[in-house]
């Protein structure tokens, strides 16, 4: 019999700002636990997303300023410099390149934005 130990990580929620800090159908950046996190208010879809702010293509902290949209119904952000597109759901590169970005759980409660980090 195999002894498999499963370690469950706890999500710690950090206040990232208020809903008025992030423009409709746009993004903003918050520094949380030393990480630049891009937060997206995808108003057209009535959804919020959070990812790394770092574009892995040229190592620039810029994704929060990217254009959001969707490709085949999947929400995405495009780097404003080189147009690499990333899924806002799971972070995979939708431009056919071998890049990924980290995504984070996000919740909005009483006008406040919270980002979840597994620690």
HELIX and SHEET records of a PDB file:
HELIX    1   1 UNK A   19  UNK A   21  5                                   3    
HELIX    2   2 UNK A   43  UNK A   45  5                                   3    
HELIX    3   3 UNK A   63  UNK A   65  5                                   3    
SHEET    1   A 6 UNK A  11  UNK A  18  0                                        
SHEET    2   A 6 UNK A 112  UNK A 118 -1                                        
SHEET    3   A 6 UNK A 103  UNK A 109 -1                                        
SHEET    4   A 6 UNK A  47  UNK A  52 -1                                        
SHEET    5   A 6 UNK A  35  UNK A  42 -1                                        
SHEET    6   A 6 UNK A  26  UNK A  32 -1                                        
SHEET    1   B 2 UNK A  54  UNK A  55  0                                        
SHEET    2   B 2 UNK A  60  UNK A  61 -1                                        
SHEET    1   C 3 UNK A  67  UNK A  71  0                                        
SHEET    2   C 3 UNK A  74  UNK A  78 -1                                        
SHEET    3   C 3 UNK A  85  UNK A  87 -1                                        
END                                                                             
